């Protein structure tokens, strides 16, 4: 009887020793940082003044960082709060702009959000996101306007979805996965130098990259 009790105790301790690190790790990994790169696609804008009726845009490079802290974690769903930072370092360029319209602009979005992730413990975890915050545009002065003042501030609404992977690699013990996503930063318009039809515009961003968990 004592021998059986000893073996049972050893087996239970071995099981707990194997499971506890994973459980502790899961408890600790309540934070995620996404480091992503991709492209911004801006739909054409129509003008109600100036020498042209509309402007079309070339896709632009987008660089982003996203932080999330898990607020509620269940087996099949997780709720997180965080913030999106997205910027275009190479600027959004307008195709063949006339002299009275800006040729390009840079943007910056800083938007708090709420993210709902489904099946967070699975190999692939889809999610949806909604938030609102700040947008900043820095325009290039039109060639035909010497009095143009660049710099436009606006509010922004972000919504979208994506998919995360489970940890596939560790760097110095830090779990790393992958993220792919599509988001729309719906904001006010930059100052194009002419009056646009509609005050708001879509800034659709396709990005992917690394997901650091801690």
C-alpha positions in Angstrom: 0.0 0.0 0.0 2.8 2.4 0.9 4.6 1.6 -2.3 1.5 2.3 -4.4 1.0 5.5 -2.5 4.6 6.5 -3.2 4.3 5.7 -7.0 1.0 7.6 -7.2 2.5 10.6 -5.5 5.5 10.5 -7.8 3.3 10.3 -10.9 1.0 13.2 -9.7 4.1 15.3 -9.0 5.6 14.5 -12.4 2.3 15.4 -14.2 2.0 18.7 -12.3 5.7 19.5 -13.1 5.0 19.0 -16.8 1.8 20.9 -16.9 2.5 23.8 -14.5 5.1 25.6 -16.7 2.7 25.6 -19.6 -0.1 26.9 -17.3 2.2 29.6 -15.9 3.3 30.6 -19.3 -0.3 30.9 -20.5 -1.1 33.1 -17.5 1.9 35.3 -18.2 1.2 35.7 -21.9 -1.5 38.3 -21.5 0.3 40.9 -23.7 0.9 40.9 -27.4 2.8 43.2 -29.7 2.3 43.0 -33.4 5.1 44.3 -35.7 3.6 44.5 -39.2 4.4 45.8 -42.7 2.2 46.1 -45.8 0.5 48.5 -48.1 -2.2 51.1 -47.9 -4.9 51.3 -50.6 -6.8 54.6 -50.8 -9.9 54.8 -53.1 -10.0 57.6 -55.6 -11.4 61.0 -54.4 -13.7 63.3 -56.4 -13.1 67.1 -56.4 -15.8 69.8 -56.6 -13.3 72.5 -57.5 -10.0 72.9 -59.3 -8.7 71.8 -62.6 -9.4 68.0 -62.2 -12.5 66.0 -61.3 -10.8 63.3 -59.3 -7.5 61.9 -58.0 -6.3 58.3 -57.9 -3.6 57.0 -55.6 -0.7 54.7 -55.8 -0.4 52.0 -53.1 2.0 53.1 -50.3 4.2 51.3 -47.8 2.7 51.0 -44.3 4.5 50.2 -41.1 2.7 49.4 -37.9 3.0 48.4 -34.3 0.0 47.1 -32.3 -0.2 46.4 -28.5 -2.9 44.4 -26.8 -3.5 43.4 -23.2 -5.9 40.6 -22.5 -8.9 41.6 -20.4 -11.0 38.5 -20.6 -9.7 35.1 -21.6 -12.0 32.1 -22.0 -11.6 28.8 -23.8 -13.2 29.9 -27.1 -12.9 33.7 -27.0 -10.6 36.4 -25.6 -11.2 40.1 -25.3 -8.3 42.5 -25.4 -7.8 46.3 -25.2 -4.9 48.0 -26.9 -3.7 50.6 -29.4 -2.8 50.7 -33.1 0.1 52.8 -34.4 0.4 53.0 -38.2 2.5 55.3 -40.4 3.4 55.7 -44.1 7.1 56.6 -44.3 7.2 56.7 -48.1 4.1 58.8 -48.4 0.8 58.3 -50.3 1.4 59.5 -53.9 -1.3 60.8 -56.2 -1.1 59.6 -59.8 -0.4 62.5 -62.2 -1.5 65.4 -59.9 -2.4 68.7 -61.5 -0.5 71.9 -60.3 -3.3 72.9 -57.9 -3.5 69.5 -56.1 -0.9 68.1 -53.6 1.3 65.4 -55.1 1.6 63.3 -52.0 1.1 63.1 -48.2 2.3 61.2 -45.2 0.0 59.9 -42.5 0.1 58.7 -38.9 -2.7 56.9 -37.1 -2.8 56.4 -33.3 -6.0 54.5 -32.5 -7.0 52.7 -29.3 -9.1 49.6 -30.0 -10.9 46.5 -28.7 -10.0 43.1 -30.2 -12.1 40.0 -29.9 -10.2 36.8 -30.7 -11.8 33.4 -31.3 -10.2 30.1 -30.3 -7.2 31.8 -28.8 -5.5 28.5 -27.9 -5.7 27.0 -31.4 -3.1 26.9 -34.2 -5.1 29.6 -36.0 -7.1 32.3 -34.2 -9.3 34.7 -36.2 -10.2 38.0 -34.7 -12.2 41.2 -35.3 -11.2 44.7 -34.2 -12.9 48.1 -33.6 -11.6 51.4 -32.3 -11.3 55.1 -32.6 -8.6 57.7 -32.2 -6.3 60.2 -33.9 -5.1 60.8 -37.5 -2.4 63.2 -38.7 -1.6 64.0 -42.4 1.4 66.0 -43.7 0.8 67.1 -47.2 3.3 68.2 -49.9 2.5 71.8 -51.1 0.9 72.0 -54.6 3.2 73.6 -57.2 0.6 76.3 -58.0 0.0 77.4 -54.4 2.6 79.4 -52.5 0.3 80.0 -49.5 -0.6 76.4 -48.8 -0.1 75.3 -45.2 0.6 71.6 -44.7 -0.6 69.6 -41.7 -4.1 68.3 -41.0 -5.4 66.7 -37.8 -8.5 64.4 -37.8 -10.3 61.8 -35.9 -10.2 58.2 -37.1 -12.3 55.0 -36.8 -10.6 51.7 -37.3 -12.3 48.4 -38.0 -11.1 45.1 -39.5 -10.1 41.6 -39.0 -7.3 39.1 -39.2 -5.8 35.9 -38.1 -3.0 35.0 -35.6 -1.0 31.8 -35.3 0.1 29.9 -32.2 3.7 30.4 -31.1 6.0 28.8 -33.7 9.4 30.1 -32.5 11.1 31.5 -29.4 13.8 34.1 -29.3 15.6 34.2 -25.9 12.5 32.4 -24.5 10.0 35.0 -25.9 7.1 33.3 -27.8 6.7 34.6 -31.4 3.8 33.9 -33.8 2.5 35.4 -37.0 -0.3 37.9 -37.8 -2.1 38.7 -41.1 -4.8 41.4 -41.2 -6.9 43.9 -43.1 -8.0 47.1 -41.5 -9.8 50.3 -42.6 -8.8 53.5 -41.0 -11.8 55.7 -41.8 -10.8 59.3 -41.2 -11.0 62.9 -42.2 -9.3 63.9 -45.5 -5.9 65.5 -46.0 -5.9 69.0 -47.4 -5.7 68.3 -51.1 -5.6 71.9 -52.1 -9.1 71.6 -53.6 -12.5 70.8 -52.2 -13.3 67.1 -52.1 -16.7 65.6 -52.3 -17.3 64.1 -48.8 -15.3 64.9 -45.8 -14.2 61.4 -44.9 -12.0 58.8 -46.7 -11.1 55.1 -46.4 -7.5 54.2 -45.8 -7.5 50.4 -46.3 -4.4 48.7 -45.0 -3.2 45.1 -45.7 -0.4 44.1 -43.4 1.3 41.0 -41.9 4.2 40.4 -39.6 5.4 39.0 -36.2 3.3 38.6 -33.1 5.4 38.8 -29.9 3.7 37.4 -26.7 4.7 38.1 -23.1 
